[in-house]
Amino acid sequence: MTAEYSLRDDGGVRVLNRGFSAKEDRWKEAEGKAYFVRGSDEGYLKVSFFGPFYGSYIVFGLDHENYQYSLVCGPDNSYLWILARAPELDQEIKNRLLEKAGALGFDTSKLIFVNHY
């Protein structure tokens, strides 16, 4: 699965998610749009893939040095993503991110780690 982000002309962010469906034996993609809730210097956005309905997209953990990974959640602790630029994330970094998320009340045992082919 991949997620590509790019700036939109209206100041928002274009979100393109792609993933391979083994069941359907084909690639699927969904395009959405996101807008900063308070300002572009804060990782708090609203994102929509379905018309006028928006959901929270909150970046609460970030590799400030190299921008190689981030922790992202929805409006509460029922949605959690670990995003990385590379298909594999160093185990020490992954453990640190899982520890941070767990300390904030996320059930990290429910995370699904995608096998990249």
Biopython code that builds the backbone (N, CA, C, O; Angstrom):
import numpy as np
from Bio.PDB.StructureBuilder import StructureBuilder

atoms = [
    (1, "MET", "N", (0.844, -1.176, 0.000)),
    (1, "MET", "CA", (0.000, 0.000, 0.000)),
    (1, "MET", "C", (0.883, 1.231, 0.000)),
    (1, "MET", "O", (1.921, 1.273, 0.661)),
    (2, "THR", "N", (0.454, 2.233, -0.754)),
    (2, "THR", "CA", (1.175, 3.499, -0.783)),
    (2, "THR", "C", (0.206, 4.647, -0.583)),
    (2, "THR", "O", (-0.984, 4.539, -0.879)),
    (3, "ALA", "N", (0.731, 5.736, -0.079)),
    (3, "ALA", "CA", (-0.023, 6.977, 0.048)),
    (3, "ALA", "C", (0.877, 8.087, -0.463)),
    (3, "ALA", "O", (2.004, 8.249, 0.005)),
    (4, "GLU", "N", (0.381, 8.845, -1.418)),
    (4, "GLU", "CA", (1.142, 9.963, -1.980)),
    (4, "GLU", "C", (0.411, 11.251, -1.638)),
    (4, "GLU", "O", (-0.812, 11.341, -1.747)),
    (5, "TYR", "N", (1.180, 12.236, -1.225)),
    (5, "TYR", "CA", (0.634, 13.524, -0.838)),
    (5, "TYR", "C", (1.264, 14.601, -1.713)),
    (5, "TYR", "O", (2.470, 14.580, -1.955)),
    (6, "SER", "N", (0.452, 15.539, -2.188)),
    (6, "SER", "CA", (0.958, 16.663, -2.958)),
    (6, "SER", "C", (0.055, 17.866, -2.701)),
    (6, "SER", "O", (-1.106, 17.720, -2.319)),
    (7, "LEU", "N", (0.608, 19.052, -2.916)),
    (7, "LEU", "CA", (-0.159, 20.272, -2.677)),
    (7, "LEU", "C", (-1.181, 20.495, -3.781)),
    (7, "LEU", "O", (-0.929, 20.222, -4.955)),
    (8, "ARG", "N", (-2.327, 20.995, -3.378)),
    (8, "ARG", "CA", (-3.387, 21.362, -4.315)),
    (8, "ARG", "C", (-3.307, 22.864, -4.583)),
    (8, "ARG", "O", (-2.741, 23.610, -3.784)),
    (9, "ASP", "N", (-3.865, 23.297, -5.687)),
    (9, "ASP", "CA", (-3.878, 24.721, -6.027)),
    (9, "ASP", "C", (-4.673, 25.557, -5.019)),
    (9, "ASP", "O", (-4.411, 26.750, -4.865)),
    (10, "ASP", "N", (-5.637, 24.944, -4.335)),
    (10, "ASP", "CA", (-6.471, 25.685, -3.388)),
    (10, "ASP", "C", (-5.890, 25.723, -1.976)),
    (10, "ASP", "O", (-6.574, 26.136, -1.040)),
    (11, "GLY", "N", (-4.616, 25.293, -1.811)),
    (11, "GLY", "CA", (-3.969, 25.332, -0.504)),
    (11, "GLY", "C", (-4.111, 24.051, 0.287)),
    (11, "GLY", "O", (-3.517, 23.911, 1.356)),
    (12, "GLY", "N", (-4.884, 23.123, -0.218)),
    (12, "GLY", "CA", (-5.062, 21.841, 0.453)),
    (12, "GLY", "C", (-4.012, 20.837, 0.018)),
    (12, "GLY", "O", (-3.016, 21.187, -0.614)),
    (13, "VAL", "N", (-4.253, 19.594, 0.365)),
    (13, "VAL", "CA", (-3.336, 18.506, 0.064)),
    (13, "VAL", "C", (-4.091, 17.421, -0.702)),
    (13, "VAL", "O", (-5.168, 16.998, -0.283)),
    (14, "ARG", "N", (-3.531, 16.980, -1.808)),
    (14, "ARG", "CA", (-4.093, 15.846, -2.565)),
    (14, "ARG", "C", (-3.562, 14.573, -1.925)),
    (14, "ARG", "O", (-2.364, 14.460, -1.667)),
    (15, "VAL", "N", (-4.439, 13.621, -1.669)),
    (15, "VAL", "CA", (-4.074, 12.344, -1.069)),
    (15, "VAL", "C", (-4.439, 11.239, -2.053)),
    (15, "VAL", "O", (-5.598, 11.111, -2.447)),
    (16, "LEU", "N", (-3.454, 10.447, -2.447)),
    (16, "LEU", "CA", (-3.711, 9.332, -3.354)),
    (16, "LEU", "C", (-3.251, 8.046, -2.676)),
    (16, "LEU", "O", (-2.054, 7.822, -2.502)),
    (17, "ASN", "N", (-4.199, 7.212, -2.298)),
    (17, "ASN", "CA", (-3.911, 5.920, -1.671)),
    (17, "ASN", "C", (-4.043, 4.824, -2.719)),
    (17, "ASN", "O", (-5.020, 4.781, -3.467)),
    (18, "ARG", "N", (-3.042, 3.929, -2.767)),
    (18, "ARG", "CA", (-3.077, 2.801, -3.690)),
    (18, "ARG", "C", (-2.755, 1.529, -2.922)),
    (18, "ARG", "O", (-1.916, 1.524, -2.022)),
    (19, "GLY", "N", (-3.433, 0.460, -3.289)),
    (19, "GLY", "CA", (-3.168, -0.836, -2.681)),
    (19, "GLY", "C", (-3.555, -1.951, -3.628)),
    (19, "GLY", "O", (-4.402, -1.779, -4.505)),
    (20, "PHE", "N", (-2.930, -3.086, -3.439)),
    (20, "PHE", "CA", (-3.208, -4.238, -4.294)),
    (20, "PHE", "C", (-4.205, -5.150, -3.592)),
    (20, "PHE", "O", (-3.990, -5.559, -2.451)),
    (21, "SER", "N", (-5.286, -5.461, -4.277)),
    (21, "SER", "CA", (-6.282, -6.381, -3.755)),
    (21, "SER", "C", (-5.958, -7.783, -4.274)),
    (21, "SER", "O", (-6.169, -8.079, -5.450)),
    (22, "ALA", "N", (-5.446, -8.638, -3.393)),
    (22, "ALA", "CA", (-5.133, -10.012, -3.803)),
    (22, "ALA", "C", (-6.413, -10.752, -4.174)),
    (22, "ALA", "O", (-6.419, -11.581, -5.084)),
    (23, "LYS", "N", (-7.484, -10.451, -3.472)),
    (23, "LYS", "CA", (-8.766, -11.097, -3.741)),
    (23, "LYS", "C", (-9.247, -10.797, -5.157)),
    (23, "LYS", "O", (-9.751, -11.686, -5.843)),
    (24, "GLU", "N", (-9.094, -9.550, -5.598)),
    (24, "GLU", "CA", (-9.537, -9.150, -6.937)),
    (24, "GLU", "C", (-8.409, -9.171, -7.955)),
    (24, "GLU", "O", (-8.635, -8.941, -9.143)),
    (25, "ASP", "N", (-7.193, -9.448, -7.490)),
    (25, "ASP", "CA", (-6.004, -9.511, -8.346)),
    (25, "ASP", "C", (-5.831, -8.236, -9.180)),
    (25, "ASP", "O", (-5.575, -8.295, -10.382)),
    (26, "ARG", "N", (-5.978, -7.080, -8.513)),
    (26, "ARG", "CA", (-5.811, -5.813, -9.207)),
    (26, "ARG", "C", (-5.469, -4.705, -8.213)),
    (26, "ARG", "O", (-5.721, -4.811, -7.013)),
    (27, "TRP", "N", (-4.884, -3.634, -8.764)),
    (27, "TRP", "CA", (-4.579, -2.451, -7.975)),
    (27, "TRP", "C", (-5.835, -1.607, -7.830)),
    (27, "TRP", "O", (-6.628, -1.490, -8.764)),
    (28, "LYS", "N", (-6.011, -1.018, -6.646)),
    (28, "LYS", "CA", (-7.125, -0.115, -6.399)),
    (28, "LYS", "C", (-6.551, 1.198, -5.884)),
    (28, "LYS", "O", (-5.498, 1.223, -5.246)),
    (29, "GLU", "N", (-7.256, 2.282, -6.168)),
    (29, "GLU", "CA", (-6.801, 3.561, -5.642)),
    (29, "GLU", "C", (-7.987, 4.428, -5.259)),
    (29, "GLU", "O", (-9.089, 4.297, -5.791)),
    (30, "ALA", "N", (-7.717, 5.315, -4.316)),
    (30, "ALA", "CA", (-8.720, 6.275, -3.861)),
    (30, "ALA", "C", (-8.041, 7.624, -3.733)),
    (30, "ALA", "O", (-6.964, 7.740, -3.150)),
    (31, "GLU", "N", (-8.685, 8.646, -4.286)),
    (31, "GLU", "CA", (-8.132, 9.991, -4.201)),
    (31, "GLU", "C", (-8.977, 10.824, -3.252)),
    (31, "GLU", "O", (-10.206, 10.829, -3.330)),
    (32, "GLY", "N", (-8.308, 11.517, -2.369)),
    (32, "GLY", "CA", (-8.992, 12.373, -1.422)),
    (32, "GLY", "C", (-8.356, 13.744, -1.379)),
    (32, "GLY", "O", (-7.389, 14.026, -2.086)),
    (33, "LYS", "N", (-8.913, 14.584, -0.543)),
    (33, "LYS", "CA", (-8.361, 15.914, -0.354)),
    (33, "LYS", "C", (-8.351, 16.218, 1.141)),
    (33, "LYS", "O", (-9.224, 15.786, 1.895)),
    (34, "ALA", "N", (-7.343, 16.969, 1.536)),
    (34, "ALA", "CA", (-7.193, 17.326, 2.942)),
    (34, "ALA", "C", (-6.928, 18.816, 3.056)),
    (34, "ALA", "O", (-6.351, 19.433, 2.160)),
    (35, "TYR", "N", (-7.360, 19.380, 4.172)),
    (35, "TYR", "CA", (-7.154, 20.809, 4.431)),
    (35, "TYR", "C", (-6.689, 20.977, 5.867)),
    (35, "TYR", "O", (-7.141, 20.269, 6.767)),
    (36, "PHE", "N", (-5.783, 21.921, 6.070)),
    (36, "PHE", "CA", (-5.293, 22.213, 7.408)),
    (36, "PHE", "C", (-6.409, 22.846, 8.222)),
    (36, "PHE", "O", (-7.093, 23.753, 7.748)),
    (37, "VAL", "N", (-6.592, 22.369, 9.447)),
    (37, "VAL", "CA", (-7.669, 22.872, 10.291)),
    (37, "VAL", "C", (-7.298, 24.232, 10.875)),
    (37, "VAL", "O", (-8.114, 25.153, 10.870)),
    (38, "ARG", "N", (-6.074, 24.361, 11.375)),
    (38, "ARG", "CA", (-5.658, 25.623, 12.009)),
    (38, "ARG", "C", (-4.625, 26.371, 11.182)),
    (38, "ARG", "O", (-4.724, 27.588, 11.026)),
    (39, "GLY", "N", (-3.637, 25.665, 10.651)),
    (39, "GLY", "CA", (-2.586, 26.307, 9.880)),
    (39, "GLY", "C", (-1.657, 25.256, 9.303)),
    (39, "GLY", "O", (-1.600, 24.131, 9.801)),
    (40, "SER", "N", (-0.929, 25.615, 8.257)),
    (40, "SER", "CA", (-0.070, 24.641, 7.580)),
    (40, "SER", "C", (1.167, 24.261, 8.390)),
    (40, "SER", "O", (1.928, 23.387, 7.974)),
    (41, "ASP", "N", (1.379, 24.900, 9.529)),
    (41, "ASP", "CA", (2.518, 24.553, 10.381)),
    (41, "ASP", "C", (2.132, 23.562, 11.477)),
    (41, "ASP", "O", (2.946, 23.246, 12.344)),
    (42, "GLU", "N", (0.898, 23.074, 11.439)),
    (42, "GLU", "CA", (0.417, 22.116, 12.439)),
    (42, "GLU", "C", (-0.141, 20.886, 11.736)),
    (42, "GLU", "O", (-0.923, 21.007, 10.793)),
    (43, "GLY", "N", (0.258, 19.708, 12.191)),
    (43, "GLY", "CA", (-0.171, 18.449, 11.582)),
    (43, "GLY", "C", (-1.570, 18.032, 11.980)),
    (43, "GLY", "O", (-1.788, 16.908, 12.433)),
    (44, "TYR", "N", (-2.512, 18.934, 11.812)),
    (44, "TYR", "CA", (-3.908, 18.659, 12.133)),
    (44, "TYR", "C", (-4.734, 19.029, 10.902)),
    (44, "TYR", "O", (-4.919, 20.203, 10.581)),
    (45, "LEU", "N", (-5.223, 17.987, 10.225)),
    (45, "LEU", "CA", (-5.955, 18.198, 8.982)),
    (45, "LEU", "C", (-7.318, 17.526, 9.029)),
    (45, "LEU", "O", (-7.576, 16.667, 9.873)),
    (46, "LYS", "N", (-8.176, 17.927, 8.120)),
    (46, "LYS", "CA", (-9.423, 17.217, 7.874)),
    (46, "LYS", "C", (-9.293, 16.638, 6.477)),
    (46, "LYS", "O", (-8.859, 17.325, 5.552)),
    (47, "VAL", "N", (-9.670, 15.376, 6.322)),
    (47, "VAL", "CA", (-9.490, 14.695, 5.038)),
    (47, "VAL", "C", (-10.809, 14.083, 4.595)),
    (47, "VAL", "O", (-11.609, 13.628, 5.412)),
    (48, "SER", "N", (-11.019, 14.081, 3.277)),
    (48, "SER", "CA", (-12.243, 13.512, 2.730)),
    (48, "SER", "C", (-11.934, 12.678, 1.494)),
    (48, "SER", "O", (-11.194, 13.097, 0.604)),
    (49, "PHE", "N", (-12.515, 11.500, 1.464)),
    (49, "PHE", "CA", (-12.489, 10.656, 0.272)),
    (49, "PHE", "C", (-13.890, 10.526, -0.308)),
    (49, "PHE", "O", (-14.066, 9.992, -1.403)),
    (50, "PHE", "N", (-14.885, 11.014, 0.426)),
    (50, "PHE", "CA", (-16.283, 10.824, 0.040)),
    (50, "PHE", "C", (-17.064, 12.124, 0.141)),
    (50, "PHE", "O", (-17.842, 12.315, 1.076)),
    (51, "GLY", "N", (-16.863, 13.005, -0.805)),
    (51, "GLY", "CA", (-17.667, 14.221, -0.887)),
    (51, "GLY", "C", (-17.543, 15.137, 0.305)),
    (51, "GLY", "O", (-16.432, 15.483, 0.709)),
    (52, "PRO", "N", (-18.659, 15.534, 0.874)),
    (52, "PRO", "CA", (-18.620, 16.552, 1.923)),
    (52, "PRO", "C", (-18.275, 16.006, 3.310)),
    (52, "PRO", "O", (-18.268, 16.766, 4.279)),
    (53, "PHE", "N", (-17.993, 14.719, 3.423)),
    (53, "PHE", "CA", (-17.727, 14.125, 4.729)),
    (53, "PHE", "C", (-16.224, 14.128, 5.011)),
    (53, "PHE", "O", (-15.440, 13.584, 4.234)),
    (54, "TYR", "N", (-15.830, 14.740, 6.122)),
    (54, "TYR", "CA", (-14.421, 14.860, 6.478)),
    (54, "TYR", "C", (-14.141, 14.129, 7.785)),
    (54, "TYR", "O", (-15.004, 14.033, 8.658)),
    (55, "GLY", "N", (-12.929, 13.622, 7.902)),
    (55, "GLY", "CA", (-12.473, 12.988, 9.127)),
    (55, "GLY", "C", (-11.156, 13.609, 9.558)),
    (55, "GLY", "O", (-10.438, 14.189, 8.744)),
    (56, "SER", "N", (-10.845, 13.488, 10.819)),
    (56, "SER", "CA", (-9.607, 14.039, 11.354)),
    (56, "SER", "C", (-8.404, 13.240, 10.907)),
    (56, "SER", "O", (-8.475, 12.021, 10.756)),
    (57, "TYR", "N", (-7.305, 13.928, 10.697)),
    (57, "TYR", "CA", (-6.025, 13.346, 10.322)),
    (57, "TYR", "C", (-4.984, 14.106, 11.138)),
    (57, "TYR", "O", (-4.617, 15.230, 10.797)),
    (58, "ILE", "N", (-4.509, 13.483, 12.218)),
    (58, "ILE", "CA", (-3.658, 14.175, 13.174)),
    (58, "ILE", "C", (-2.284, 13.510, 13.215)),
    (58, "ILE", "O", (-2.168, 12.334, 13.559)),
    (59, "VAL", "N", (-1.253, 14.263, 12.865)),
    (59, "VAL", "CA", (0.121, 13.780, 12.930)),
    (59, "VAL", "C", (0.612, 14.065, 14.346)),
    (59, "VAL", "O", (0.781, 15.224, 14.725)),
    (60, "PHE", "N", (0.842, 13.003, 15.134)),
    (60, "PHE", "CA", (1.269, 13.212, 16.516)),
    (60, "PHE", "C", (2.647, 12.642, 16.811)),
    (60, "PHE", "O", (3.106, 12.680, 17.953)),
    (61, "GLY", "N", (3.300, 12.122, 15.801)),
    (61, "GLY", "CA", (4.676, 11.662, 15.936)),
    (61, "GLY", "C", (5.353, 11.815, 14.585)),
    (61, "GLY", "O", (4.800, 11.417, 13.560)),
    (62, "LEU", "N", (6.553, 12.393, 14.581)),
    (62, "LEU", "CA", (7.194, 12.705, 13.309)),
    (62, "LEU", "C", (8.712, 12.644, 13.448)),
    (62, "LEU", "O", (9.270, 13.072, 14.458)),
    (63, "ASP", "N", (9.360, 12.116, 12.441)),
    (63, "ASP", "CA", (10.818, 12.155, 12.339)),
    (63, "ASP", "C", (11.190, 13.562, 11.870)),
    (63, "ASP", "O", (11.255, 13.822, 10.669)),
    (64, "HIS", "N", (11.432, 14.457, 12.812)),
    (64, "HIS", "CA", (11.718, 15.853, 12.486)),
    (64, "HIS", "C", (13.061, 16.034, 11.794)),
    (64, "HIS", "O", (13.290, 17.055, 11.146)),
    (65, "GLU", "N", (13.949, 15.058, 11.923)),
    (65, "GLU", "CA", (15.282, 15.193, 11.336)),
    (65, "GLU", "C", (15.308, 14.835, 9.852)),
    (65, "GLU", "O", (15.827, 15.600, 9.040)),
    (66, "ASN", "N", (14.749, 13.673, 9.492)),
    (66, "ASN", "CA", (14.829, 13.193, 8.111)),
    (66, "ASN", "C", (13.478, 12.991, 7.430)),
    (66, "ASN", "O", (13.430, 12.681, 6.240)),
    (67, "TYR", "N", (12.389, 13.161, 8.162)),
    (67, "TYR", "CA", (11.038, 12.979, 7.629)),
    (67, "TYR", "C", (10.855, 11.612, 6.973)),
    (67, "TYR", "O", (10.355, 11.516, 5.852)),
    (68, "GLN", "N", (11.266, 10.554, 7.681)),
    (68, "GLN", "CA", (11.179, 9.198, 7.147)),
    (68, "GLN", "C", (9.979, 8.418, 7.683)),
    (68, "GLN", "O", (9.624, 7.387, 7.112)),
    (69, "TYR", "N", (9.344, 8.881, 8.765)),
    (69, "TYR", "CA", (8.208, 8.166, 9.338)),
    (69, "TYR", "C", (7.339, 9.132, 10.138)),
    (69, "TYR", "O", (7.772, 10.219, 10.520)),
    (70, "SER", "N", (6.102, 8.702, 10.379)),
    (70, "SER", "CA", (5.193, 9.491, 11.204)),
    (70, "SER", "C", (4.161, 8.579, 11.854)),
    (70, "SER", "O", (3.912, 7.467, 11.387)),
    (71, "LEU", "N", (3.573, 9.059, 12.922)),
    (71, "LEU", "CA", (2.431, 8.432, 13.583)),
    (71, "LEU", "C", (1.228, 9.323, 13.309)),
    (71, "LEU", "O", (1.283, 10.535, 13.519)),
    (72, "VAL", "N", (0.152, 8.723, 12.842)),
    (72, "VAL", "CA", (-1.044, 9.484, 12.480)),
    (72, "VAL", "C", (-2.255, 8.804, 13.096)),
    (72, "VAL", "O", (-2.338, 7.577, 13.136)),
    (73, "CYS", "N", (-3.196, 9.616, 13.579)),
    (73, "CYS", "CA", (-4.430, 9.049, 14.128)),
    (73, "CYS", "C", (-5.625, 9.825, 13.611)),
    (73, "CYS", "O", (-5.491, 10.868, 12.972)),
    (74, "GLY", "N", (-6.792, 9.286, 13.906)),
    (74, "GLY", "CA", (-8.051, 9.942, 13.592)),
    (74, "GLY", "C", (-8.504, 10.757, 14.785)),
    (74, "GLY", "O", (-7.669, 11.220, 15.563)),
    (75, "PRO", "N", (-9.813, 10.946, 14.952)),
    (75, "PRO", "CA", (-10.329, 11.802, 16.015)),
    (75, "PRO", "C", (-10.210, 11.207, 17.419)),
    (75, "PRO", "O", (-10.346, 11.917, 18.415)),
    (76, "ASP", "N", (-9.959, 9.911, 17.487)),
    (76, "ASP", "CA", (-9.813, 9.257, 18.782)),
    (76, "ASP", "C", (-8.784, 8.137, 18.646)),
    (76, "ASP", "O", (-8.077, 8.071, 17.640)),
    (77, "ASN", "N", (-8.690, 7.266, 19.634)),
    (77, "ASN", "CA", (-7.649, 6.230, 19.576)),
    (77, "ASN", "C", (-8.095, 4.945, 18.874)),
    (77, "ASN", "O", (-7.492, 3.892, 19.079)),
    (78, "SER", "N", (-9.141, 5.019, 18.052)),
    (78, "SER", "CA", (-9.557, 3.827, 17.311)),
    (78, "SER", "C", (-8.938, 3.768, 15.910)),
    (78, "SER", "O", (-9.079, 2.760, 15.218)),
    (79, "TYR", "N", (-8.261, 4.827, 15.491)),
    (79, "TYR", "CA", (-7.585, 4.854, 14.194)),
    (79, "TYR", "C", (-6.125, 5.229, 14.406)),
    (79, "TYR", "O", (-5.816, 6.239, 15.038)),
    (80, "LEU", "N", (-5.227, 4.398, 13.867)),
    (80, "LEU", "CA", (-3.796, 4.639, 14.023)),
    (80, "LEU", "C", (-3.062, 4.124, 12.799)),
    (80, "LEU", "O", (-3.319, 3.016, 12.329)),
    (81, "TRP", "N", (-2.144, 4.935, 12.286)),
    (81, "TRP", "CA", (-1.303, 4.525, 11.168)),
    (81, "TRP", "C", (0.141, 4.860, 11.483)),
    (81, "TRP", "O", (0.437, 5.896, 12.078)),
    (82, "ILE", "N", (1.029, 3.980, 11.081)),
    (82, "ILE", "CA", (2.450, 4.285, 11.060)),
    (82, "ILE", "C", (2.802, 4.417, 9.583)),
    (82, "ILE", "O", (2.671, 3.457, 8.823)),
    (83, "LEU", "N", (3.243, 5.588, 9.181)),
    (83, "LEU", "CA", (3.600, 5.840, 7.794)),
    (83, "LEU", "C", (5.115, 5.959, 7.686)),
    (83, "LEU", "O", (5.757, 6.578, 8.534)),
    (84, "ALA", "N", (5.676, 5.370, 6.650)),
    (84, "ALA", "CA", (7.121, 5.433, 6.434)),
    (84, "ALA", "C", (7.404, 5.597, 4.950)),
    (84, "ALA", "O", (6.623, 5.150, 4.110)),
    (85, "ARG", "N", (8.508, 6.232, 4.633)),
    (85, "ARG", "CA", (8.892, 6.425, 3.231)),
    (85, "ARG", "C", (9.418, 5.143, 2.608)),
    (85, "ARG", "O", (9.291, 4.940, 1.400)),
    (86, "ALA", "N", (10.004, 4.278, 3.421)),
    (86, "ALA", "CA", (10.578, 3.025, 2.918)),
    (86, "ALA", "C", (9.651, 1.868, 3.274)),
    (86, "ALA", "O", (8.918, 1.947, 4.260)),
    (87, "PRO", "N", (9.673, 0.793, 2.485)),
    (87, "PRO", "CA", (8.813, -0.358, 2.774)),
    (87, "PRO", "C", (9.101, -1.007, 4.130)),
    (87, "PRO", "O", (8.195, -1.560, 4.753)),
    (88, "GLU", "N", (10.330, -0.945, 4.581)),
    (88, "GLU", "CA", (10.700, -1.522, 5.876)),
    (88, "GLU", "C", (11.168, -0.420, 6.810)),
    (88, "GLU", "O", (11.926, 0.467, 6.416)),
    (89, "LEU", "N", (10.712, -0.487, 8.044)),
    (89, "LEU", "CA", (11.097, 0.471, 9.067)),
    (89, "LEU", "C", (11.995, -0.233, 10.071)),
    (89, "LEU", "O", (11.697, -1.351, 10.489)),
    (90, "ASP", "N", (13.076, 0.401, 10.456)),
    (90, "ASP", "CA", (13.999, -0.166, 11.427)),
    (90, "ASP", "C", (13.226, -0.616, 12.677)),
    (90, "ASP", "O", (12.378, 0.120, 13.181)),
    (91, "GLN", "N", (13.517, -1.810, 13.169)),
    (91, "GLN", "CA", (12.767, -2.384, 14.285)),
    (91, "GLN", "C", (12.845, -1.516, 15.545)),
    (91, "GLN", "O", (11.868, -1.421, 16.287)),
    (92, "GLU", "N", (13.983, -0.891, 15.790)),
    (92, "GLU", "CA", (14.119, -0.025, 16.964)),
    (92, "GLU", "C", (13.182, 1.180, 16.858)),
    (92, "GLU", "O", (12.552, 1.572, 17.840)),
    (93, "ILE", "N", (13.098, 1.761, 15.665)),
    (93, "ILE", "CA", (12.188, 2.893, 15.454)),
    (93, "ILE", "C", (10.749, 2.430, 15.585)),
    (93, "ILE", "O", (9.937, 3.100, 16.224)),
    (94, "LYS", "N", (10.423, 1.294, 14.987)),
    (94, "LYS", "CA", (9.066, 0.755, 15.078)),
    (94, "LYS", "C", (8.670, 0.517, 16.536)),
    (94, "LYS", "O", (7.558, 0.854, 16.943)),
    (95, "ASN", "N", (9.576, -0.058, 17.315)),
    (95, "ASN", "CA", (9.301, -0.299, 18.729)),
    (95, "ASN", "C", (9.054, 1.007, 19.481)),
    (95, "ASN", "O", (8.161, 1.085, 20.325)),
    (96, "ARG", "N", (9.843, 2.027, 19.172)),
    (96, "ARG", "CA", (9.683, 3.327, 19.831)),
    (96, "ARG", "C", (8.327, 3.944, 19.478)),
    (96, "ARG", "O", (7.662, 4.514, 20.342)),
    (97, "LEU", "N", (7.916, 3.833, 18.208)),
    (97, "LEU", "CA", (6.618, 4.369, 17.792)),
    (97, "LEU", "C", (5.468, 3.605, 18.448)),
    (97, "LEU", "O", (4.487, 4.204, 18.889)),
    (98, "LEU", "N", (5.597, 2.286, 18.506)),
    (98, "LEU", "CA", (4.560, 1.470, 19.151)),
    (98, "LEU", "C", (4.451, 1.801, 20.634)),
    (98, "LEU", "O", (3.349, 1.855, 21.180)),
    (99, "GLU", "N", (5.582, 2.022, 21.285)),
    (99, "GLU", "CA", (5.584, 2.375, 22.709)),
    (99, "GLU", "C", (4.896, 3.716, 22.933)),
    (99, "GLU", "O", (4.096, 3.867, 23.856)),
    (100, "LYS", "N", (5.217, 4.691, 22.076)),
    (100, "LYS", "CA", (4.587, 6.010, 22.200)),
    (100, "LYS", "C", (3.076, 5.908, 22.002)),
    (100, "LYS", "O", (2.308, 6.465, 22.786)),
    (101, "ALA", "N", (2.652, 5.201, 20.963)),
    (101, "ALA", "CA", (1.223, 5.054, 20.695)),
    (101, "ALA", "C", (0.525, 4.315, 21.835)),
    (101, "ALA", "O", (-0.565, 4.706, 22.255)),
    (102, "GLY", "N", (1.150, 3.246, 22.337)),
    (102, "GLY", "CA", (0.568, 2.491, 23.444)),
    (102, "GLY", "C", (0.408, 3.342, 24.697)),
    (102, "GLY", "O", (-0.596, 3.240, 25.403)),
    (103, "ALA", "N", (1.401, 4.181, 24.968)),
    (103, "ALA", "CA", (1.340, 5.057, 26.144)),
    (103, "ALA", "C", (0.211, 6.074, 26.032)),
    (103, "ALA", "O", (-0.272, 6.580, 27.044)),
    (104, "LEU", "N", (-0.210, 6.375, 24.807)),
    (104, "LEU", "CA", (-1.298, 7.325, 24.586)),
    (104, "LEU", "C", (-2.663, 6.649, 24.471)),
    (104, "LEU", "O", (-3.659, 7.301, 24.157)),
    (105, "GLY", "N", (-2.704, 5.334, 24.728)),
    (105, "GLY", "CA", (-3.984, 4.634, 24.773)),
    (105, "GLY", "C", (-4.386, 3.890, 23.511)),
    (105, "GLY", "O", (-5.509, 3.391, 23.436)),
    (106, "PHE", "N", (-3.516, 3.798, 22.523)),
    (106, "PHE", "CA", (-3.828, 3.049, 21.306)),
    (106, "PHE", "C", (-3.555, 1.566, 21.527)),
    (106, "PHE", "O", (-2.553, 1.203, 22.142)),
    (107, "ASP", "N", (-4.441, 0.707, 21.029)),
    (107, "ASP", "CA", (-4.247, -0.737, 21.103)),
    (107, "ASP", "C", (-3.390, -1.158, 19.914)),
    (107, "ASP", "O", (-3.912, -1.467, 18.843)),
    (108, "THR", "N", (-2.087, -1.169, 20.105)),
    (108, "THR", "CA", (-1.168, -1.444, 18.999)),
    (108, "THR", "C", (-1.184, -2.904, 18.571)),
    (108, "THR", "O", (-0.632, -3.237, 17.522)),
    (109, "SER", "N", (-1.803, -3.789, 19.355)),
    (109, "SER", "CA", (-1.892, -5.196, 18.960)),
    (109, "SER", "C", (-2.814, -5.377, 17.755)),
    (109, "SER", "O", (-2.777, -6.415, 17.094)),
    (110, "LYS", "N", (-3.637, -4.375, 17.468)),
    (110, "LYS", "CA", (-4.561, -4.458, 16.336)),
    (110, "LYS", "C", (-3.973, -3.912, 15.039)),
    (110, "LYS", "O", (-4.621, -3.961, 13.993)),
    (111, "LEU", "N", (-2.748, -3.391, 15.104)),
    (111, "LEU", "CA", (-2.129, -2.870, 13.882)),
    (111, "LEU", "C", (-1.863, -3.989, 12.892)),
    (111, "LEU", "O", (-1.513, -5.105, 13.276)),
    (112, "ILE", "N", (-2.030, -3.683, 11.630)),
    (112, "ILE", "CA", (-1.750, -4.625, 10.546)),
    (112, "ILE", "C", (-0.527, -4.109, 9.808)),
    (112, "ILE", "O", (-0.541, -3.004, 9.266)),
    (113, "PHE", "N", (0.526, -4.906, 9.789)),
    (113, "PHE", "CA", (1.742, -4.521, 9.078)),
    (113, "PHE", "C", (1.719, -5.163, 7.698)),
    (113, "PHE", "O", (1.663, -6.386, 7.568)),
    (114, "VAL", "N", (1.762, -4.326, 6.677)),
    (114, "VAL", "CA", (1.630, -4.758, 5.301)),
    (114, "VAL", "C", (2.943, -5.362, 4.807)),
    (114, "VAL", "O", (4.016, -4.804, 5.036)),
    (115, "ASN", "N", (2.851, -6.504, 4.129)),
    (115, "ASN", "CA", (4.014, -7.079, 3.467)),
    (115, "ASN", "C", (4.153, -6.415, 2.109)),
    (115, "ASN", "O", (3.229, -6.447, 1.297)),
    (116, "HIS", "N", (5.304, -5.817, 1.866)),
    (116, "HIS", "CA", (5.552, -5.143, 0.589)),
    (116, "HIS", "C", (6.281, -6.116, -0.314)),
    (116, "HIS", "O", (7.281, -6.713, 0.086)),
    (117, "TYR", "N", (5.789, -6.275, -1.519)),
    (117, "TYR", "CA", (6.369, -7.222, -2.467)),
    (117, "TYR", "C", (7.340, -6.553, -3.380)),
    (117, "TYR", "O", (7.924, -7.205, -4.245)),
]
sb = StructureBuilder()
sb.init_structure("model")
sb.init_model(0)
sb.init_chain("A")
sb.init_seg("    ")
for serial, (resi, resn, name, xyz) in enumerate(atoms, 1):
    if name == "N":
        sb.init_residue(resn, " ", resi, " ")
    sb.init_atom(name, np.array(xyz, "f"), 0.0, 1.0, " ", f" {name:<3s}", serial, name[0])
structure = sb.get_structure()
